[in-house]
Amino acid sequence: MTEKKLYRSRENRMIAGVCGGLGEYFEIDPTLVRLAVVFFSLWWGGGILLYLLAWFIIPEEPAPSEEQETDAQKLLPQEKTPVSTPSSDQSATD
């Protein structure tokens, strides 16, 4: 079984990825986490403080390296750019 780690999300973020990361970790919709943060911010005032604290404590999700291609990258066709070489037929006109 793989070990789950809590990270701030790189893909599912509005501000710093805290709510997206919590949603991914607990396997719930990040919108529900965002609504909870707004609710606690308006009702108790602690939501903003907890969000800022989590922003500094929770590490950002590591960027995928070239070796770890995502599924979407594997499905996309590889683009090959044509190599343009100077033509040897060019003649100078006077």
N, C-alpha and C positions, 0 to 999 in steps of 0.2 A: 504494500500500500504506500502511495506517495504521501509525503509530508506536506501539509498545507502551510503556506506562509502568508502572512498579512502584508500586503504591499499597497501603496497608492497606485491606482490604475493609470496607465498611460493612454488607454483608448476610451475609457468611459469616465471622462472628467468634465466638470463644469468650471471649477476653480483650480483645485489642487489634486483632485483624484481621490480624496479621502472617502467620500460617500460611495464612489464607484468601487474602490478597493474593498470597503466593508461589505458592499452588496455581493461582490464576487466571492469573498471569503465565506460569507454565511449563506451563499447561494440563494439570495433574494434579489428582488428588483431594486437597483440603486435609487430609483425614484422614491421608493418607500423610505429609504434611509435619508434622502434629502428632505422629504416631508417631515420626518421625525426631527431632523436638525432645525428646520424652520419652526416647528411647533415648540421645541424646547427653547429656542432663541426668543420667541415672542412670549411664551408663557412664563419661563423661569429666568431667561437671560443667560443661561449657562451653555446653550448650544453653540454660540459663537466662540466662547472660551474653550469648550471641548474640541471644536473643529480646529481652532488655531493650534491647540496643544497636539492634536493628532497629526496636523500638518508637519510639525517639527519632529514628532516621535516616529511615525510610521515611514519606513523607507520607500522610495519610489521603486516601482517595478523595474527590474533590469531590462535594458533594451535587448531585443533579440539580436544575436550575433549573425554573421553571415553563414555560419555552420548550422544554425537553428532556423531554417526557413519555416515560415508559417505555411499552413495548408493552402492559403490563398495564393501565396507566392509560387508554390509548387504547381498549381493549376494554370497559372498564367503562362502564355507562351513566351519564350525568351526572345527579346527583340535583338536583332542583329543589325548594326548600322553598316551601311555600305562604305567601303574604303574608297575614297576618291584619290586617284593618282594623276599627276600632271601628264598630259598627252605629249608624246615625243614628236607629234606631227606638226607642232606649232611652227609656223614660219614667220619671220619678221617681215613686215611690210614697210617699205620706205616711201 
